[in-house]
Amino acid sequence: MFKIRNEVKVAILAIVALALGFWGFKFLKGQNVLTTSKTFYVKYDNVDQLRPSSPIFIQGFQVGMVKKMYIDPADDKTIITVLNVEGGIDIPKDAIATIIGMSLMGGKAVEIIIPHPCEGDCAESGDYLRAGTKSLIQSLLGDPSEFDVYTDRLK
């Protein structure tokens, strides 16, 4: 019979430990290396305390996470945000990536607003999406022009 030497066993154990450590580190950062994903870019004037690993939602369903953020080297005023979205989701090119307030404690997230289903004009990985922002009050109550309905009820 073929006998495996102790050095080979230790080497296999070390390789498996490194692979699990790499996968675990990526998993804790919110990235799954075992699934395919698409990468989109958004240029914001103000990210309003959005952070890497913040969730990305479509209609309240989490579809990805913010991968990283950096200042645009072309103008030093805008911030480019890299969005990592699960691979099986089609997003139209005119979708709006809106920064929303998630809670009173200041947590931020990105909500992708899809105006219509994707019919041949789907955004590909590496495309830029349009940017938008909403305050916590707008996230909870909706359009500011509709605030009069709520204030009339209080009278």
C-alpha positions as CSV (number, residue, x, y, z in Angstrom):
1,M,0.0,0.0,0.0
2,F,1.0,3.6,-0.5
3,K,1.7,5.4,2.7
4,I,1.3,9.2,3.0
5,R,4.2,10.8,4.8
6,N,3.7,13.2,7.7
7,E,5.1,16.1,5.7
8,V,2.5,15.7,3.0
9,K,-0.3,15.5,5.6
10,V,0.9,18.7,7.2
11,A,1.1,20.4,3.8
12,I,-2.5,19.4,2.9
13,L,-3.7,20.6,6.3
14,A,-2.0,23.9,5.8
15,I,-3.5,24.5,2.4
16,V,-7.0,23.6,3.6
17,A,-6.5,26.0,6.6
18,L,-5.4,28.8,4.3
19,A,-8.3,28.3,1.9
20,L,-10.8,28.3,4.8
21,G,-9.2,31.4,6.3
22,F,-9.4,33.2,3.0
23,W,-13.0,32.2,2.5
24,G,-13.9,33.2,6.1
25,F,-12.2,36.6,5.8
26,K,-14.1,37.4,2.6
27,F,-17.4,36.1,4.1
28,L,-17.0,38.4,7.2
29,K,-16.4,41.3,4.8
30,G,-19.8,40.4,3.1
31,Q,-18.4,38.9,0.0
32,N,-19.1,35.3,-1.0
33,V,-16.3,34.0,-3.3
34,L,-18.4,30.9,-4.2
35,T,-21.1,32.8,-6.1
36,T,-20.9,35.0,-9.2
37,S,-21.6,38.7,-8.9
38,K,-21.8,41.9,-11.0
39,T,-19.9,45.1,-10.2
40,F,-21.5,48.5,-10.7
41,Y,-20.1,52.0,-10.1
42,V,-21.9,55.1,-8.8
43,K,-20.5,58.6,-8.6
44,Y,-21.9,60.5,-5.5
45,D,-21.2,64.1,-4.5
46,N,-21.8,63.1,-0.8
47,V,-21.9,59.6,0.5
48,D,-23.5,60.7,3.8
49,Q,-21.6,58.2,6.0
50,L,-22.1,55.2,3.7
51,R,-19.4,52.6,4.4
52,P,-18.0,49.5,2.6
53,S,-20.0,46.4,3.4
54,S,-23.3,48.4,3.7
55,P,-26.2,46.4,2.2
56,I,-27.8,47.0,-1.2
57,F,-31.5,46.6,-1.5
58,I,-34.1,46.2,-4.3
59,Q,-37.6,46.6,-3.0
60,G,-36.4,45.8,0.6
61,F,-34.7,42.6,-0.5
62,Q,-30.9,42.5,0.0
63,V,-29.1,41.8,-3.3
64,G,-25.5,42.7,-2.4
65,M,-23.1,44.9,-0.6
66,V,-21.0,48.0,-1.1
67,K,-17.5,46.7,-2.0
68,K,-15.4,49.8,-1.7
69,M,-15.3,53.5,-2.0
70,Y,-12.7,56.0,-3.2
71,I,-12.3,59.6,-4.3
72,D,-12.5,60.1,-8.1
73,P,-8.9,61.0,-9.1
74,A,-10.2,63.0,-12.1
75,D,-11.9,65.8,-10.1
76,D,-11.2,65.1,-6.3
77,K,-14.8,66.1,-5.5
78,T,-16.9,63.0,-6.3
79,I,-16.8,59.7,-4.6
80,I,-16.9,56.5,-6.6
81,T,-18.7,53.7,-4.9
82,V,-18.3,50.1,-6.1
83,L,-21.5,48.0,-5.7
84,N,-21.2,44.2,-5.7
85,V,-24.6,42.8,-6.8
86,E,-25.5,39.1,-7.0
87,G,-25.1,37.7,-10.5
88,G,-28.6,36.5,-11.2
89,I,-30.2,40.0,-11.0
90,D,-30.8,42.1,-14.1
91,I,-30.7,45.8,-13.6
92,P,-31.6,48.3,-16.3
93,K,-29.1,51.0,-17.3
94,D,-31.4,53.8,-16.1
95,A,-31.7,52.4,-12.5
96,I,-31.0,54.8,-9.7
97,A,-28.7,53.8,-6.8
98,T,-30.1,55.9,-3.9
99,I,-28.4,56.2,-0.5
100,I,-31.1,55.7,2.2
101,G,-31.1,56.0,6.0
102,M,-31.9,52.7,7.6
103,S,-32.3,53.7,11.2
104,L,-32.3,56.5,13.7
105,M,-28.8,55.4,14.7
106,G,-27.4,56.5,11.4
107,G,-27.0,53.3,9.4
108,K,-26.9,53.8,5.7
109,A,-27.7,51.5,2.8
110,V,-28.1,51.7,-1.0
111,E,-31.5,51.1,-2.6
112,I,-31.5,50.4,-6.3
113,I,-34.7,51.9,-7.8
114,I,-35.7,50.1,-10.9
115,P,-38.1,52.1,-13.1
116,H,-39.0,49.3,-15.4
117,P,-38.1,45.7,-16.1
118,C,-34.9,45.0,-17.9
119,E,-35.7,44.3,-21.6
120,G,-32.6,44.3,-23.6
121,D,-31.1,47.5,-22.0
122,C,-29.6,45.7,-19.0
123,A,-26.5,47.2,-17.3
124,E,-23.4,45.0,-17.6
125,S,-20.8,44.5,-15.0
126,G,-18.6,47.6,-14.9
127,D,-21.3,50.1,-15.9
128,Y,-22.1,53.3,-14.0
129,L,-25.5,53.8,-12.5
130,R,-27.2,57.1,-11.6
131,A,-26.9,58.4,-8.1
132,G,-29.5,59.6,-5.7
133,T,-30.0,60.2,-1.9
134,K,-32.9,60.1,0.5
135,S,-33.0,61.3,4.2
136,L,-34.4,59.0,6.9
137,I,-37.6,61.0,6.9
138,Q,-38.0,60.5,3.2
139,S,-37.2,56.8,3.5
140,L,-39.9,56.4,6.2
141,L,-42.6,58.7,4.9
142,G,-41.9,59.0,1.2
143,D,-42.1,62.0,-1.0
144,P,-41.7,65.4,0.8
145,S,-44.7,66.8,-1.1
146,E,-46.9,64.3,0.6
147,F,-45.9,65.5,4.2
148,D,-49.0,67.7,4.2
149,V,-51.2,64.6,4.5
150,Y,-49.4,63.6,7.7
151,T,-49.4,67.1,9.2
152,D,-53.2,67.5,8.4
153,R,-53.9,64.3,10.4
154,L,-52.1,65.8,13.4
155,K,-54.4,68.8,13.6
